[in-house]
Amino acid sequence: MFRNLAEDATIEVYFETFSSTGAPVAPSSAFTTSDFAIYKNGSATAKATTNGLTVTSPFNSETGCHLLIIDTSNDTGDAGFWTTGARYQVKFNTAKTVDSKSIDGRSVPRGSFGIQSEYMRGTDLAALASGVNVTQFGGTNITAAAGIPEVKVASIANNAITAASIADNAIDTATFAAGATLPRVTLVDTCTTNTDMRGTDHAALAATALSTAVWTATIAGRIDVALSTLATAASITTLRGADNDTLKTLSDQIDGISAGTGTGARTVTITVNDGTTVLQNARVRVVEGVNTYTGLTNASGVVVFNLDDATYTVSITKSGYTYAGTSLIVDGTETRTYSMTVVSVTPPDDPALCAVTIHVFDQYGADMSGQPVEITFVKWDTTAADTPPVLSVPPVQTTDADGLVSVNLFREAVYRIVYGNAPYTRRVDVTIPDAGTYTVEI
């Protein structure tokens, strides 16, 4: 991407780092100004100092998000480096490790920019100002008043506007009195009809109470409802949709889609461990009727909910672990500790294969059992081979009670995983690492 900047401008470059599954991930160490080099006009000599460069890594405390700022007004230690008409190339020049993969200048996108380098295809502002005569049009001198070009009415086709009508002060308030006309223009001071109101003029609309007005469905997709039939607000709850939902039940369902960890009166503190060690980023889900609340455990394995008195169903999910679920009675301040079971995965005997566990869960973190999972080879991640592997993997498998599918796949290969039932399916491309075991969360 090339950007052309004004002199002494500041440019901001945002970039991100991802894992092989597409999730944001931090590099082995934060990016610094020394990780970047800037070259001028194709020269192999980089900018001598990092003055004027600022790197924020991570940016805004967001994992995998970074910001590089280049201030071209800062010439300290680099006199003559920033000049108008020049082009510059920005290159990442330090090896980093991201998701167990080494990256360098060959694998990280590079950018370029110029400082006033492409005005009028190579013409700078001074040449433009000296070479253009702005007092002529088509080679003929123009007349102007206060810098505004004059226009001959004779050049207007059909004489729709006459010279007299645009003479000095010829167009005044009297010209626009009610009923006055100009050629091809009629001005009116009232609105007698309004087709947007389906034939009802403003006077009739003002004289009709909305309680008795009838809205006619003359346009497809609009309802025909007599407002007089809606006697009270309570009667609206009797309206039903095609799937027999009333407005009240829809409202209850919307109220039940609660964000975060709740706003109830009781403080409920839940700690998750594996029997010995606390587990961070375990997704805890508590459900009561249509009310669902979810939260992730912190570095201490703790997540805090604010719930009302009720009996809740608790489920917990985390890659590499299982939990059978339990119930939780809330009638005061509650503190609970739940232990998850480690999923033991044995690497295959064949060193070319990786034992892959695919974990499928919904937006609330609940395991999705009985889901069809289709696995298809896409390509090799390296140049080791160009032909698809021969591996007797059933093309479609089904998640177990814990939302898991276990399968042996070739290392350093890209597979496409599609799960769910049509039309509600999701697809993700996954690169299998050179490892004995690997877990994919989707």
N, C-alpha and C positions, 0 to 999 in steps of 0.2 A: 504494500500500500504506500503511495506517495502523497505527501501533503506539502503544500506550498505555504510558507509562513511569512508574516511581516517581520521586519528587522527587530531584533531584541525580543522576540516573542518567547513564550513559555509553552512547551508541549507536554501533554500528559499521556502516558502510555500504560493502559491497564492490561494485565495478562494473568492467566490462571494456570494452575497445575492440577491434573486429574489422575486418578488411579485407572487401572485397566478396565474397570467396570463403569467408568464415567463419573465417579464420585469425586468431589473436591478433596485434595490431599496436600499436606504440607511437604516441602522438599526436605532433604536431609539436614539442611541448615538454611536460615533465612537469606534471601537475596540481599546483596550490598552493592554499593556503587562500583566497587572493583570488579563485579561480575560482568560489567558492560563496557564495550569499547565503541568509540565513534570515529568514523573515517570520513575524510573530506575529498570530494571529487574523484573517487576511485583510487586514492592513494592508499598504499599499504601501511602508512604510518598513522597510528591512532592518536587521538587527542591526548596530550601529555598528562593532564591531571583530571581528577574527577570533580573539580570545582564546577558548580552550577548543576550538578547531578544530585538528585535526592531519591532514595528508594525506601518505600514503606512496605515491609514484608513481615507478617501479613498485613494487608490493608484493611482498616476498620475492624481488626480482630477477626476477620473472616478467613477460615481455613481455605487455602488454595488460591486466595485472591491477593494480587500484588500490584504496586503502582510505582512506575518510574517517571520522574519529572525532570525535564531538561530545560534549564534556563539559559537561553542563548544570549542574554545580556551580560552574563558573567564571564569576563575575559581574563580573570585573575590567573596568572600562570600559563595562559594560552593566548598571548597577544597575537592578533591577526587570524585566529582560527575561525571565528564566526564572522563571515563576510556576506554581503548581499550578492546574489547571483550564483552562490555556491550550492552544491547538493551534498547531502550527508547520509551516511549509512550507519545504522545502529545494529550492533551484533553482540550476542551473548557469548562470552569467551571463557567461561569457567565451568568445569564439569560439576554437576550436581546429581544427586540420587533422588528420584521421585518414584514412589511405589516400587522400590527395589530395582528400578531401571535407571541406568546412567544416561544423562542428557548433556548435550553440549551445543555449541553453535550450529552444528549440522542438523540437530533435531528440534531446535527452538525457532519459531518464526522470527524473521528479521524485518526491520522496517527502514524506511528512508524518508527524508524530507528535504525541502529546499528553503532558502531564504530569498524571497523575491526573485525566484529563478525562472518563472514561466509567465510573466506578464506579457500579453499580446504576442505570444510565440517568440520570446527572446527579446522583445523591445522593452527597455526599462522605462520608468516613469518620465525621466528627463527627455529621452528621445520621443516619447509619445507626446509630451507637451509641446515640443518644438516642431513636430512634424505634422500636426493636425490643425487645420483651419476650421474652428468651430463657428465662424461667421458665414459659412457657405453651406449650401445644400445642393447636391448634384452639380457643383461647380458654379452655382449662381449665388451672388450675395443675397442675404436675407435682410429683411427689416424687422426690427424688434423694438418693443417698448418695455423699459425696465427689465431687460434681459429675457422677455417673453416673446417668442417669434409671432409675427402677425400672420393670419390665415386669410386668403382670398375666398370669399363666399362663392365666387363664380366656379371655383374648383369643386364645389359640392354638387353631386349629381342630382338632377331633377329639381334643382333650385328649392329643395325642401325647406331651407332656411334662407330667407331673403336678406339682402344687404341692409334694408331698412330695419329689419327686426333685430339686428345686432349693432346698429349705430349707437353712438354714445347716449346712454340713458334711455334708449328706445325700449329696453326691457326693464320695467319698473313694477311697483306693486299694483298699479292700475291694470297692467297687462295681464296680471294673474288674478283678476277679480273672478268671482264665481260665474261660470259659464263662458268666460273668455276663451278664445281659441288661438292657437298657432297652427300653421300648416301641418296637417297630419297629427295634431295633438289636441285632445279635448280634456280640459280640467274640470273636475266636479268637486263640490263641497259636501256631498252626502254619500252615504253608502246605502243604496236601496236594496241591493241583493248581495248575497254572499254564498256562493256555491259551496264553500268549504263547510258551511253550516247546514248543508243539505236542503237548501231552499228556504231556510228560516232567516228573515231579516232581523236586524238588531232590535227594532221596536217590538216585534212579536216575541222575541226571546226575552226581553226585559219584562214583558207583560205576563209571561207564563211562569208559574211557580215550578221549580224543579221537582217538587213532590208529585206533580201530575204530568210532567213532561214525558213523552215517549220517544225513545231513541230507536230509529228504524234501521234495520240491517239491510241497507241498500248496497253496501260494499262488502265483498266476501271477507270473512274473517272477523266481522264485527257482530256483536250480539244485539238482539232485540229485547230490551228489558223495559218494562213500564216501572218507573221509579215509585209509583203509588203502591206497587205490590210489595215494596220493601218497607213495611210499616215501621219496624223497629230494627235496631242494629242486631238484636238477638236472632231475628229471623234469617239473617245472612248465614248462620251456621247450618241451616238446612239445605243450602245449595250443595250439590254433589258433582264431583268430576266423573270422567268416564270410568275410572277405576274405583268408584264409589267412595272416594275420600271426600269428607266435608272440609269446609274451611277451618273448622275447629281442630280436626285431627291433623290437618296439614300444619296448623300453627303449633300444635303440641309437638309434632315431629321436628319442626324447625327449632323450637325451644330446646329439644333434646340433643341437638347437634352442638355440644358445648365445647368450646375451644380450651386447650390447656388443661390445667389440673383442677378446675372447678372454682366456684365462688361461695361454697357453702359455709356454714357456721363452725363445723368441726375440723380441727387440724388432724390429718392422718399422715403419719410418717412411716414410710416403708423402706426397709433396707434389703438389698438383694446380694446374695453371695453364692459361692459354689460349695458351701459347706465349711469353707475355711477362709477364702479370700473374697473380699467385696468385689462386685462386678460393676464397672462403669458402662454407661450407654446401654443398659438393659432397658427395653421398652416395657413399661408397666401400664396395663389397661384395666380400668375398673368400670363395670357396667351395671346399671340398675334400670331395667325397663328400656325406655328410649334414650336414657342419659348415658353418654359414654365420655370418659375422661382418660387422657393418656399423658404420660410423662417419661422422660429419660432419667436414669440414675446419674448422679454426679460422680466425681472422682472418689467419693467416700461410699459409693454404692447406694446413695439415699435419694429418694424423690418424695416431695411433700405435696399432698392433695388437700383441698378445702372442700369438704363434702357435707351434705345434709344427712340427717339420721335416716338410715335405710340399710338393707342387706344387699351387698354388692358381690358380683362375680369378678375374681381377680385372675388375669392371665399375664404371663411374662414371656417375652421372646428376646433372644440374643443369639447371634451367630455362634454355632459351636456348642449350644446348650439347649436343653429342653426343660419344660416345667409343666406339670400335669394340671395346674390350676387349683383354685380354692375359692371359698366364700369368705366374706368379711362383713361382720356386723358392726355398723357405726352407730354408737349412741353416746359418744363423748369423744374426748381426745384419745386417739388410738396410735399405738406404735407396734409395728409388726416387722418380723424378719422372715424372708422366704429364701429357700435354697434351691438353686437350679442344678441340673445334672449335666455333667460334661458329656458331649457326644464323642465317643471314641471312634476314630476313623483310621483304618490300617492302610498304609500306602500299598499300591499294587506291586507284585514281584517284578513285573516288566518295568525297567527304568524309563521307558519311553512314555509310560502312562501316568496319569495323575488321578487320584481318587477325589472326585468333585461332588460336593454336597450343595444342592440347590434348595434354598429356603424361600418359600413363597408365603407372604403375609399381606393382609389388607392395609388400608390407610390408617387403621387404628392400632396396627401391630399385632393383630390376631392371626394365628396360624390358619392357612387356608388348605384344608384337607380335601382330597378328592378332585383336585384341579389337574386337568390334562396339561402336560409339559412336553412340547415338541423340541427336539434337539437336532440341529442340522449343521454339518461341517461347512464353513465358509471359505477359509483359506489358511495357509500356513502363515504364522507371524514372522517367520524368518525365511531365508532363501534355501532352506534345507531341502525342500522338495516342491515340485509343482503339481503333483498328482494327489487327489483326495486319499485319505487313509482308508484302509480296509479294517473296520472295527464293527463287530456285531452288536451294535447298540440299538435297541428298539427305538424307532423314530418318535413314538409318543409314549410317555410314561405318566403315572398318576401319583400325586403327592400323598404321603401317608398321613396318619392322624396328627403328626406334628408339623405338617406342611412341608415335608422334606422329600427330595428325590436324590438318590445316590447312584452315581454312574462313573465308570472309568473312561476318561477322555485323553487324547494325545496332548502332551505338553507342547507349549509354544505354538498352539493352533487357535484359530478364531472360530467360535461356534455361535450360531444364532439360536437363541432360546425364546420360544413363543409359548405363553401360557394363558389359560382362561378359555372360556367358551364364547364363540362368535355371537354377537358382534363385539363383545367386551373382551378383547384380547390385548396383550401387551407384548412388545418385542424388544429384545435387548441383545446386542452383540458382545460377547465376552471373550477375552484373550486368556487362555489357560497358561499359567506361569510354569516355569521349569522347577516344579516342586512336587513332592509326594502327595500332598493333600491341598485342597483349595475349597473355599466356601463362597458361593454366590448368593447374594440376598436380592430378591426382586419382589 
